[in-house]
Amino acid sequence: MAVRGVRGATTVRANDGKAIFDATAELLRILTELNGLRADDIGYVWFTVTPDLDAAFPADAARVGLGWTDVPLICGREIPVPGALDMCVRVLIAWNTSKTQKEIRHAFLRGAKALRPAWAVDLPNDGRKGER
């Protein structure tokens, strides 16, 4: 069994704890559905947020929202590169799996689709007013 990286990102509508939790939980649910992730198979999850997001830890969405209480989780800040996408939560999941790297499904949602168009996932409410 190999360790594979599963990547994802999404944008958040506001620097608000509930908004960060909800957007992160949505991203993790989609990555789980796309890949069949099980908490027991995850080595760790590393979240980063852009400097404009400081109202909550995105790891709370994994711990509380998905029940990943035994998975090592950590949060950090993205490098503040001029012109980079704002209001963005990124995730890297280290997953123990027999799948090849080419079989891994990544998910970039909402405004983060611009970061990796090949890994973009369209959502039914992407055009909803007020969403990023």
C-alpha positions in Angstrom: 0.0 0.0 0.0 1.3 3.5 -0.9 0.8 6.9 0.6 -1.0 9.1 -2.0 -1.7 12.8 -1.8 -5.3 14.0 -2.3 -5.6 17.7 -3.0 -8.5 20.1 -2.8 -9.4 23.7 -2.4 -12.4 25.9 -2.1 -13.3 29.5 -1.5 -15.2 30.9 1.5 -18.0 33.5 1.3 -16.8 35.4 4.4 -14.2 35.4 7.2 -16.8 33.8 9.5 -16.4 30.6 11.6 -19.6 29.0 10.2 -18.6 29.8 6.6 -15.1 28.3 7.0 -16.6 25.2 8.7 -19.3 24.7 6.1 -17.0 25.2 3.0 -14.3 22.9 4.4 -16.9 20.2 5.4 -18.3 20.4 1.9 -14.8 20.0 0.3 -14.0 17.1 2.6 -17.3 15.3 1.9 -16.7 15.6 -1.9 -13.2 14.3 -1.6 -14.5 11.4 0.5 -17.2 10.6 -2.0 -14.9 10.8 -5.0 -12.2 8.6 -3.5 -14.0 6.4 -0.9 -11.8 7.8 1.9 -12.0 6.2 5.3 -10.6 7.9 8.4 -8.7 4.7 9.3 -6.7 5.0 6.0 -5.7 8.6 6.4 -2.2 9.3 7.6 -2.7 13.1 8.2 -4.5 16.1 6.8 -2.8 19.5 6.3 -5.1 22.5 5.8 -3.9 26.0 4.8 -5.9 29.2 4.6 -5.1 32.5 3.0 -4.2 35.4 5.4 -7.7 36.8 5.2 -9.2 33.8 6.9 -8.7 33.7 10.7 -12.2 33.2 12.2 -11.9 29.4 12.6 -9.7 26.4 12.1 -10.7 24.4 9.0 -9.6 21.2 10.8 -12.7 21.5 13.0 -14.8 20.5 9.9 -12.9 17.2 9.7 -12.9 16.6 13.5 -16.5 17.7 14.3 -18.2 17.6 10.9 -16.8 14.2 9.7 -15.8 12.6 13.0 -12.2 12.3 12.1 -11.2 12.4 15.7 -8.2 10.0 15.4 -6.7 11.6 12.3 -3.8 13.9 12.8 -4.9 17.4 11.6 -2.9 20.6 11.3 -3.6 24.1 9.9 -1.3 26.7 8.5 -1.2 29.9 6.5 -0.6 30.1 2.8 2.3 32.2 1.6 0.8 35.7 0.9 1.8 36.0 -2.7 0.6 39.2 -4.4 -2.4 38.6 -6.6 -3.1 35.1 -5.2 -6.7 33.9 -4.7 -8.3 35.3 -1.6 -10.6 33.6 0.9 -9.2 30.2 0.1 -9.0 27.0 2.1 -6.6 24.3 0.7 -6.2 20.7 1.9 -3.6 18.0 1.4 -4.7 14.5 2.6 -2.0 11.8 3.0 -4.0 8.7 2.2 -2.8 5.1 2.5 -4.3 3.3 -0.5 -3.6 0.7 -3.1 -4.9 3.2 -5.8 -2.4 4.7 -8.2 -1.8 8.4 -8.2 -3.6 8.6 -11.5 -6.7 7.1 -9.9 -6.9 9.7 -7.2 -9.7 12.3 -7.7 -8.9 15.8 -6.5 -11.5 18.5 -6.1 -11.2 22.3 -6.6 -14.5 24.0 -5.8 -16.1 27.4 -6.3 -13.5 30.2 -6.9 -10.7 27.7 -6.4 -11.5 26.0 -9.7 -9.4 28.7 -11.3 -6.3 27.3 -9.5 -6.5 23.9 -11.1 -9.1 23.8 -13.8 -8.3 20.1 -14.6 -9.4 19.2 -11.1 -12.4 21.5 -10.9 -15.7 20.1 -9.6 -18.9 21.8 -10.5 -21.5 22.1 -7.7 -25.3 22.5 -8.2 -25.3 25.8 -6.3 -22.1 27.3 -7.9 -24.1 30.2 -9.4 -26.0 31.0 -6.2 -25.9 34.7 -5.4 -23.5 35.7 -2.7 -21.3 32.6 -3.1 -17.6 33.0 -4.0 
